[in-house]
Amino acid sequence: MKKNILSIILFLFSNTSLQSHVDDYKNVKFLEYELFRNDKSIGYHNYKFENNGNLFLVNSIIKFKISKLGLDIYKYEASSVEHYKDSQLVKFSSKTNQNKKIKNTDIILDKNQLLVSGSENKLTTSKKHPVGTWWNHEIIQAKAQISAISGRVIEQKVVFLGKEEINLYGKTYNALHYNFSSSDESLADNKKLNTDVWYDEKTKLWLKASFNKTGRWEYRL
């Protein structure tokens, strides 16, 4: 069970932020998402956006728990901070608590590369690769993304599935629907990316994400 949950987390928090389209959020202060598993609300993922001098900061916190027969069988909490300068990611840090198991990931821009130091990986990658969280629409143009939990680089392919009208909490949106999947077919199933994401057609704000992994999971704005 714990192994499956870990795979789920890698999909949840390991899937966003590239360099640009950051400007789309200059006038956004907060984004709040409710997290569902099999249509049951289990937690939330919230973002706070702020300008700090010449830096643009994105603070994130996610909390959820899975219960069975009235008992909490899994608890998860993670927080992160992204630092952007001139729309380029220059620094990232995250802390994750999975049932009291702590993980950290740190990323810093060094010239034209990102230096990644994660609980499971230490590596250098392109500055064009976004961190895995879905808010930044430019992730659709990226060839890979970086796991916010482990620091793993996930090569991806992105398919545009079309325009759709979706309803969230009584509000209707004209949305752009994309599927993100792993480019590397040799990966184990629990390592593969396969997530659908919807963005608002006009504002490019992230509206919704969903995937199947021991149940159907959804983020809803």
Backbone as a ProteinNet text record, in pm:
[ID]
protein_1_A
[PRIMARY]
MKKNILSIILFLFSNTSLQSHVDDYKNVKFLEYELFRNDKSIGYHNYKFENNGNLFLVNSIIKFKISKLGLDIYKYEASSVEHYKDSQLVKFSSKTNQNKKIKNTDIILDKNQLLVSGSENKLTTSKKHPVGTWWNHEIIQAKAQISAISGRVIEQKVVFLGKEEINLYGKTYNALHYNFSSSDESLADNKKLNTDVWYDEKTKLWLKASFNKTGRWEYRL
[TERTIARY]
82.7	0	85.6	190.1	275	348.1	392.5	462.5	370.7	244.6	148.7	121.3	108.7	83.7	200.8	324.4	441.3	436.7	396	385.3	281.9	173.1	68.7	122	200	253.9	343.6	420.8	509.7	429.6	306.3	220.7	159.4	123.7	57	148	264.1	346.6	461.9	473.1	575.6	513.5	466.1	413.4	394.8	544.3	518.1	603.2	661.6	690	801.9	783.7	888.3	917.8	985.5	1027.5	928.2	845.4	763.3	621.9	529.5	391.1	383.2	496.8	498.6	427.5	444.2	381.1	229	173.9	28.1	-24.2	64.8	24.1	59.8	105.9	147.9	34	-87.9	-203.4	-285.6	-230.3	-298.4	-235.4	-316.8	-265.7	-272.4	-382.5	-401.1	-467.8	-435.7	-510.1	-533.4	-656.4	-690.3	-752.2	-697.8	-746.3	-791.7	-905.1	-950.8	-904.8	-857.6	-805	-903.8	-934.5	-1031	-966.8	-1010.9	-978.1	-1108.7	-1139.4	-1267.4	-1385.4	-1374.4	-1478.8	-1500.8	-1409.8	-1417.4	-1308.7	-1347.7	-1251.3	-1157.4	-1025.6	-928.5	-826.8	-829.3	-731.8	-731.3	-620.6	-612.5	-468.4	-456.4	-326.4	-344.5	-278.9	-295.4	-165.8	-180.6	-67.3	-85.2	26	27.9	135.3	99	190.2	221.6	349.2	384.3	509.6	513.6	631.8	715.5	845.9	938.1	1062.5	1059.6	1169.8	1171.5	1285.8	1295.3	1265.3	1212.7	1179	1028	984.7	845.3	844	769.1	769.7	637.5	649	532.5	544	457.2	454.9	342.1	372.6	275.3	269.2	149.8	134.1	24.3	51.8	-45.3	-58.9	-182.6	-210	-324.8	-308.3	-420.3	-396.9	-503.6	-492.4	-590.6	-553.1	-638	-682.3	-811.4	-867.1	-941.4	-944.8	-1018.2	-1078.9	-1207.6	-1280.5	-1258.9	-1253.1	-1239.4	-1098.2	-1002.1	-863	-780.9	-692.6	-604	-488.4	-483.5	-379.3	-262.9	-282.8	-173.3	-195	-90.1	-94.1	22.3	-7.9	92.3	83.9	199.7	207.1	335.9	326.3	445.2	431.1	544.2	546.6	665	652.7	761.9	759.4	874.9	886.3	965	909	975.8	1013.6	1136.1	1184.4	1210.1	1150.4	1171.1	1228.5	1320.9	1374.4	1368.9	1302.9	1282.3	1220.9	1124.9	1049.1	1129.7	1253.4	1336.2	1343.5	1320.7	1337.8	1483.4	1507.7	1645.2	1669.2	1559.5	1575.6	1445.8	1458.8	1342.6	1381	1286.7	1308.9	1176.2	1181	1059.6	1090.9	991.3	999.8	874.3	892.1	780.4	779.9	663.3	645.7	545.4	596.4	511.4	506.6	399.1	388.5	513.9	557	671.7	807.3	807.7	932.8	959.5	1070.1	1097.9	1186.6	1148.7	1229.8	1244.8	1358.5	1384.1	1439.9	1406.4	1464.6	1499.4	1619.1	1664.6	1717.7	1685.5	1730.3	1781.3	1891.7	1944.2	1997.6	1976.5	2026.3	2173.6	2254.2	2397.8	2431.4	2445.5	2467.8	2348.7	2368.1	2258.8	2206.3	2234.1	2188.5	2124.3	2042	1983.2	2056	2102.2	2166.4	2060.3	2037.5	1930.5	1990.1	1945.9	1988.2	1862.7	1829.2	1707.8	1737.6	1635.5	1651.8	1699.2	1663.1	1698.7	1791.9	1809.9	1888.9	1969.9	2090.9	2173.9	2219.8	2182.2	2209.2	2207.9	2245.8	2241.7	2150.2	2063.3	1971.1	1949	1879.9	1856.3	1770.9	1800.5	1721.3	1580.7	1558.7	1426.8	1332	1382.7	1297.1	1223.1	1091.6	1013.6	1012	983.8	959.7	817.6	797	666.1	561.6	485.2	362	286.7	157.6	92.3	58.5	85.1	30.8	84.3	209.6	270.8	239.6	162	115.3	228.7	347.1	456	509.4	463.1	504.7	464.3	364.1	320.6	429.3	525.6	632.2	760.7	763.7	886.5	905.9	1030.5	1063.9	1077.5	1093.6	1106.1	1065.9	1033	1003.1	1077.8	1094.5	1172.3	1077.6	1090.5	1008.5	1040.7	938	956.9	988.9	964.3	991.1	1131.8	1164.4	1290.9	1399.7	1361.8	1459.2	1479.6	1404.5	1416.9	1370.4	1443.2	1403.2	1314.9	1193.6	1095.6	1077.5	1128.3	1108.2	961.8	905.2	761.6	725.5	607.5	546.2	408.3	369.3	245.1	156	30.8	-65.6	-183.1	-216.6	-333.2	-456.9	-551.9	-670.9	-792.1	-778.2	-886.3	-942.1	-1038.8	-1106.6	-1230.6	-1254.2	-1369.6	-1432.8	-1559.8	-1629.6	-1642.4	-1584.5	-1591.2	-1655.4	-1717.3	-1784.2	-1718.4	-1678.2	-1617.6	-1688.9	-1752.7	-1821.7	-1920.4	-1994.4	-2098.4	-2051.9	-1921.9	-1869.2	-1821.1	-1856.8	-1821.7	-1698.9	-1606.8	-1482.6	-1467.5	-1412.2	-1367	-1221.9	-1196.7	-1067	-992	-858.9	-768.8	-723	-741.6	-718.3	-592.1	-497.5	-371.6	-351.5	-278.6	-232.7	-80.5	-26.1	118.2	152.9	249.9	291.4	442.3	496.7	640.9	688.8	801.4	862	930.5	981.1	1056.7	961.6	936.3	842.7	900.2	1031.9	1094	1076.4	1023.7	1003.6	901.8	919.6	819	688.3	576.4	446	430.3	485.7	470.1	559.1	643.4	728.8	678.3	582.8	537.5	439.9	452.2	362.2	246.7	123.8	6.3	-104.1	-101.3	-189.7	-258.4	-387.2	-462.8	-472.5	-451.7	-452.2	-533.6	-612.9	-694.6	-650.7	-638.1	-606.2	-716.5	-742	-840.1	-791.1	-877.9	-837.2	-791.3	-854.4	-823.6	-709.1	-714.8	-615.5	-496.7	-512	-411.3	-393.3	-483.8	-475.6	-507.3	-437.2	-460.7	-596.3	-682.1	-816.5	-832.4	-770.5	-800	-689.8	-668.6	-578.4	-636.8	-613.1	-664.6	-574.6	-571.7	-501.2	-557.5	-527.8	-572.1	-451.7	-458.5	-352.7	-411.4	-446.7	-522.5	-641	-716.1	-828.6	-813.8	-918.4	-914.7	-889	-783.1	-743.9	-770.4	-814.3	-840	-805.2	-745.6	-735.9	-848.3	-918.3	-1023.6	-1007	-996.7	-983.3	-1109.9
-120.8	0	124.9	127.9	246.5	271.3	162.1	177.2	239.1	196.2	252.3	398.4	430.8	570	658	609.8	687	716.4	617.8	638.7	745.3	745.5	844.9	983.9	996.3	1126.5	1180.7	1095.1	1139.7	1196.9	1149.1	1208.1	1338.4	1342.5	1459.9	1581.1	1564.3	1678.3	1679.9	1578.3	1569	1587.5	1682.7	1720.1	1868.7	2076.3	2195.5	2310.3	2398.3	2537.6	2566.2	2624.8	2654.7	2801	2846.1	2983.8	3067.9	3126.8	3223.8	3178	3252.6	3231.8	3259.1	3283.5	3330.2	3464.6	3546.4	3678.1	3669.7	3555.3	3539.6	3545.1	3525.6	3517.1	3642.6	3747.4	3867.7	3929.4	3912.7	3971.5	3867.7	3746.9	3641.4	3631.8	3627.7	3619.7	3477.2	3409	3275	3184.5	3056.4	2953.3	2840.2	2791	2686	2568.6	2449.7	2329.2	2227.7	2166.5	2056.5	1926.1	1834	1707.6	1594.7	1517.3	1408.6	1275.1	1170	1033.4	956.9	905.2	837.5	925.5	1054.3	1155.1	1187.1	1144.3	1177.9	1280.1	1390.8	1494.5	1443.4	1452.5	1402.7	1509	1625.8	1727.1	1844.9	1918.2	2039.6	2065.5	2152.1	2201.4	2348.4	2435.6	2579.6	2647.7	2755.1	2834.1	2980.3	3043.5	3186.1	3249.5	3356.4	3423	3563.5	3601.4	3734.3	3787.7	3920.6	3988.7	4033.3	4005.1	4041.3	4102.3	4236.2	4303.4	4261.8	4211.3	4167.3	4018.7	3957.6	3815.9	3794.9	3691.2	3646.8	3513	3504.3	3385.4	3309.7	3178.1	3091.2	2994.8	3013.3	2926.2	2824.7	2700.5	2593.3	2506	2458.7	2361.9	2263.3	2135.7	2030.9	1940.9	1907.5	1816.6	1724.9	1596.4	1505.4	1381.5	1306.9	1180	1081.2	954.5	846.3	764	744.6	673.2	548.7	450.1	327.2	276.5	251.6	204.3	296.5	427.6	526.6	549	476.6	490.8	557.2	649.6	715	620.1	572.6	478	545	671.9	743.3	893.2	962.8	1107.9	1167.9	1275.4	1338.5	1490.2	1552.1	1698	1742.3	1845.6	1897.8	2047.8	2116.2	2259.4	2289.2	2395.2	2432.9	2582.3	2635.5	2775.7	2781.6	2849.8	2871.3	3018.5	3045.5	3182.2	3205.1	3311.1	3345.6	3486.3	3502.7	3633.6	3648.3	3753.6	3773.7	3648.9	3591.1	3474.1	3344.8	3345.7	3225.1	3170	3040.9	2977.6	2987.4	3045.7	3060	2980.5	2942.6	2868.3	2795.8	2676.8	2599.4	2517.7	2504	2415.7	2354.9	2229	2162.5	2071	2049.4	1956	1871.4	1740.3	1647.6	1554.9	1536.4	1445.2	1338	1215.9	1104.1	1005.4	1012.7	926	934	1057.3	1088.1	1058.7	1023.6	1009.1	1139.2	1206.1	1339.5	1332.5	1410.3	1422.7	1570.6	1605.4	1743.9	1746.9	1851.5	1875.1	2023.1	2050.5	2188.1	2201.4	2313.3	2341	2484.7	2506.7	2641.6	2658.9	2778.2	2808.4	2842.5	2775.1	2801	2822	2949.4	2987.8	2940.2	2843.8	2800.4	2662.5	2618.3	2487.6	2494.8	2395.7	2382.7	2272.8	2304.4	2206.1	2151.2	2021.7	1957.3	1869	1891.2	1807.1	1756.2	1629.7	1572.6	1456.2	1409.4	1296.8	1171.2	1159.3	1040.5	1069.8	1196.6	1230	1357.3	1358.6	1478.5	1484.6	1591.1	1596.6	1740.1	1753.9	1881.5	1865.6	1964.3	1954.8	2092.8	2095.3	2219.9	2316.9	2445.4	2546.3	2558.4	2495	2497.9	2392.6	2303.6	2199.8	2253.7	2245.6	2297.1	2201.6	2256.8	2173.9	2119.8	1998.5	1935.3	1988.3	2084.7	2135.1	2196.8	2194.3	2220	2364.8	2457.3	2591.9	2662.8	2635.2	2709.6	2645.3	2715.5	2664.7	2629.1	2685.2	2656.7	2514.8	2442.1	2301.8	2222.2	2270.7	2198.3	2199.5	2291.9	2301.6	2231.4	2180.9	2123.5	1979	1940.9	1803	1715.2	1779.6	1704.8	1794.4	1732.7	1806.3	1742.1	1819.1	1773.5	1742.5	1624.3	1587.9	1677.8	1738.6	1825.2	1747.2	1617.6	1534.2	1477.1	1408	1334.4	1403.8	1500.6	1563	1484.8	1377.5	1297.3	1376	1365.9	1428.8	1331.4	1374.4	1289.9	1340.2	1266.8	1303	1281.2	1376.8	1371.9	1399.4	1350.6	1390.9	1447	1549.9	1621.2	1619	1579.5	1572.9	1665.1	1753.9	1840.2	1761.6	1745.8	1664.5	1746.1	1878.6	1962	2059.2	2136.2	2233.5	2169.7	2201.3	2144.5	2249.4	2232.6	2315.1	2231.5	2280.9	2206.3	2292.7	2225.7	2295.1	2258.2	2359.2	2338.6	2425.5	2362.4	2432.7	2537.8	2498.6	2585.3	2689.8	2692.3	2787.9	2713.7	2765.7	2702	2768.6	2686	2734.9	2677.4	2756.8	2707	2664.3	2535.5	2480.9	2417.3	2414.7	2344.2	2217.7	2103.4	1973.4	1908.7	1872.4	1810.3	1678.6	1587.5	1467.7	1468.6	1441.3	1431.7	1286.5	1233.1	1095	1083.3	976.5	954.8	918.3	978	944.9	809.4	773.4	649.8	533.7	452.5	341.4	228.1	230	122.1	139.3	252.9	276.6	179.3	146.2	66	144.9	73.4	139.5	242	212.6	305.8	428.7	431.8	548.6	633.3	578.3	646.4	759.1	863.7	977.9	954.7	977.2	971	1053.4	1183.2	1277.1	1369.1	1391.5	1487.5	1618.6	1729.1	1861.3	1956.6	2042	2141.4	2281.3	2371.7	2512.2	2599.7	2712.4	2806.8	2861.8	2859	2899	3044.9	3132.2	3274.5	3313.9	3274.2	3320	3225.6	3101.1	2994.8	2946.9	2984.8	2935.2	2786.2	2715.7	2572.6	2552.2	2469.1	2445.3	2310.7	2207	2071.4	1976.6	1868.9	1761.1	1629.8	1522.4	1392.4	1281	1170.7	1050.8	931.8	813.3	689.4	616.2	588.3	513.7	461.5	335	277.3	366.5	404.4	494.4	613.9	692.7	812.8	934.4	1007.3	1125	1251.7	1357.6	1483.5	1603.2	1702.9	1837.9	1918.6	1998.7	2085.6	2225.2	2325.2	2464.5	2510.8
0	0	0	88.4	96.8	-33.4	-101.2	-228	-332.6	-335.4	-429.4	-399.8	-271.2	-234.1	-275.4	-257.2	-297.6	-446.2	-527.3	-671.2	-701	-625.9	-644.5	-614.3	-506.9	-470.1	-579.7	-641.9	-748.6	-864	-883.2	-984	-933.1	-807.2	-752.5	-749	-686.2	-662.2	-760.1	-841.4	-940.3	-1072.5	-1101.3	-1226.9	-1220.1	-1227.1	-1303.1	-1306.9	-1314.3	-1326.1	-1425.1	-1533	-1630.8	-1629	-1727.4	-1729.2	-1805	-1795	-1863.4	-1848.2	-1888.7	-1849.4	-1700.6	-1640.6	-1502.4	-1496.5	-1601.3	-1604.8	-1599.8	-1641.6	-1637	-1493.9	-1396.2	-1255.4	-1175	-1243.4	-1171.4	-1090.6	-1137	-1067.4	-991.2	-979.3	-903.2	-765.1	-662.6	-525.2	-469.8	-494.3	-439.6	-543.2	-536.9	-607.3	-508.1	-501.8	-406.5	-481.8	-457.4	-523.6	-419.4	-446.3	-362.1	-426.4	-345.7	-394.5	-365.3	-468.7	-457.5	-494.9	-427.4	-467.7	-476.9	-596.3	-621.7	-580.2	-617.1	-591.8	-444.7	-358.8	-217.1	-183.6	-122.7	-86.6	22.5	-3.5	93.9	137	74.3	112.8	17.5	16.7	-64.8	-108.6	-209	-255.7	-288.4	-212.5	-226.4	-268.5	-346.1	-392.2	-350.2	-317	-289.3	-377.2	-449.5	-541.3	-488.9	-492.3	-443.5	-511.7	-525.2	-575.2	-457	-463.4	-354.9	-417.4	-431.5	-499.6	-646.1	-691.8	-831.1	-847.1	-741.9	-746.3	-742.9	-809.5	-804.1	-731.6	-621.4	-536.2	-546.8	-548.9	-551.4	-433.5	-335.4	-216.9	-232.2	-202	-219.7	-96	-63.2	44.6	5.6	28	-0.7	121.2	154.6	265.8	227.5	257.3	241.9	327.1	346.6	417.9	358	364.6	315.8	435.8	447	561.8	516.1	602.7	574.7	704.7	700.6	819.1	938.4	908.7	1013.7	1064	1006.8	1049.1	939.5	978.2	882.6	850	725.7	687.7	615.5	573.3	508	524.2	565.6	577.2	498.5	430	344.5	358.4	365.9	371	303.1	219.1	152.3	132.8	137.3	110	19.9	-59.4	-148.7	-174.1	-216.5	-255.9	-387	-486.7	-614.8	-625.2	-669.4	-688.1	-836.8	-892.3	-1032.9	-1044.2	-1138	-1171.3	-1322	-1367.8	-1512.1	-1575.3	-1505.9	-1549.9	-1555.6	-1505.9	-1502.2	-1359.8	-1345	-1214.8	-1172	-1054.4	-1005.7	-878.1	-809.4	-685.3	-652.3	-595.1	-552.8	-430.8	-338.3	-223.6	-182.1	-140.5	-95	21.8	106.1	216.8	216.4	223	214.8	335.1	392.8	505.7	464.4	441.3	404.1	521.1	596.6	714.8	801.6	829.2	915.1	849.6	722.1	648.3	574.4	607.1	554.7	430.7	329.1	208.8	174.6	115.5	75	-66.8	-140.1	-271.5	-283	-332.9	-354.4	-496.1	-559.4	-695.6	-699.9	-769.5	-784.5	-925.9	-982.3	-1116	-1107.9	-1190	-1199.4	-1346.1	-1382.9	-1523.1	-1606.4	-1696.1	-1782.9	-1746.8	-1622.9	-1580.4	-1442.5	-1415.4	-1283.3	-1207.7	-1088.4	-1002.4	-907.8	-915.5	-839.7	-731.4	-608.1	-496.6	-427.5	-454.7	-398.4	-306.7	-239	-147.1	-218.9	-346.4	-422.7	-539.2	-574.1	-691.4	-671.5	-725.8	-736.5	-881.2	-951.1	-1094	-1144.2	-1270.6	-1340.9	-1460.9	-1484.2	-1596.7	-1657.8	-1769.7	-1842.9	-1761.9	-1775.8	-1705.8	-1765.1	-1879.1	-1942.8	-1885.9	-1801.9	-1745.3	-1623	-1620.4	-1508.2	-1389.7	-1273.7	-1156	-1163.5	-1114.9	-1126.3	-1030.8	-1072.4	-1010.3	-1126.9	-1136.6	-1265.5	-1297.1	-1210.1	-1229.6	-1353.3	-1393.7	-1503.5	-1638.7	-1719.9	-1848.5	-1943.2	-1926.9	-2020.2	-2007.9	-1910.8	-1899.7	-2023.3	-2096.9	-2216.8	-2324.2	-2315	-2414.7	-2370.4	-2248.8	-2193.8	-2237.8	-2259.4	-2295	-2170.6	-2055.3	-1929.9	-1815.3	-1701.1	-1579.7	-1463.9	-1355.8	-1241	-1125.2	-1068	-953.1	-835.2	-778	-662.1	-536	-537.1	-419.9	-422.9	-533.7	-540.1	-620.1	-705.9	-794.2	-922.7	-941.2	-1062.7	-1184.1	-1296.7	-1422	-1499.1	-1533	-1599.9	-1742.9	-1840.7	-1980.4	-2016.3	-2091.6	-2115.5	-2260.9	-2298.1	-2424.3	-2391.3	-2463.2	-2434.2	-2557.7	-2538.7	-2648.4	-2616.8	-2711.1	-2696	-2737.5	-2646.2	-2669.7	-2713.5	-2715.9	-2766.2	-2664.9	-2709.7	-2624.8	-2563.3	-2436.6	-2366.7	-2276.9	-2250.6	-2151.7	-2025.3	-1914.6	-1789.6	-1681.5	-1585.8	-1476.5	-1344.2	-1268.9	-1137.8	-1035.9	-940.7	-832.1	-884.4	-988	-1039.9	-1139.4	-1171.6	-1267.9	-1391.8	-1509.2	-1635.5	-1696.9	-1745.8	-1806.6	-1947.1	-2038.1	-2166.5	-2148.1	-2158.3	-2118.2	-2234.9	-2219.8	-2310.2	-2238.8	-2302.2	-2238.6	-2296.2	-2206.9	-2247.2	-2172.3	-2235.8	-2167	-2161.5	-2042.5	-2020.7	-1992.2	-2066.1	-2043.4	-2054.5	-1998.8	-1999.8	-2139.5	-2179.8	-2309	-2303.9	-2187.2	-2170.4	-2140.8	-2241.8	-2226.2	-2141.9	-2117.4	-2040.1	-1889.3	-1847.4	-1704.9	-1646.6	-1520.5	-1450.2	-1444.9	-1440.9	-1443.2	-1331.9	-1214.2	-1102	-1114.5	-1218.9	-1243.7	-1360.8	-1437	-1557.4	-1526.9	-1605.7	-1599.7	-1696.4	-1650.3	-1737.6	-1672.5	-1697.9	-1628.6	-1728.6	-1710.2	-1790.9	-1714.4	-1787.2	-1724.5	-1810.8	-1745.7	-1813.7	-1771.4	-1871.6	-1846.7	-1905.9	-1841.6	-1893.3	-2027.2	-2127	-2262.1	-2268	-2193.5	-2200.7	-2109.5	-1983.4	-1885.4	-1871.8	-1917.6	-1905.8	-1761.9	-1673.1	-1536.2	-1531.9	-1443.9	-1425.5	-1357.4	-1418.1	-1367.2	-1299.4	-1358.6	-1314.4	-1359.6	-1284.7	-1325.9	-1277	-1352	-1308.5	-1360.4	-1286.5	-1329.1	-1251.6	-1301.5	-1237	-1179.5	-1051.4	-983	-853.2	-849.3	-737.5	-701.6	-805.4	-788.3	-881	-891.3	-974.7	-886.8	-919.9	-843.8	-925.6	-858.3	-927	-839.9	-905.9	-850.4	-913.4	-835.5	-889.1	-831	-918.6	-876.5	-804.8
[MASK]
+++++++++++++++++++++++++++++++++++++++++++++++++++++++++++++++++++++++++++++++++++++++++++++++++++++++++++++++++++++++++++++++++++++++++++++++++++++++++++++++++++++++++++++++++++++++++++++++++++++++++++++++++++++++++++++

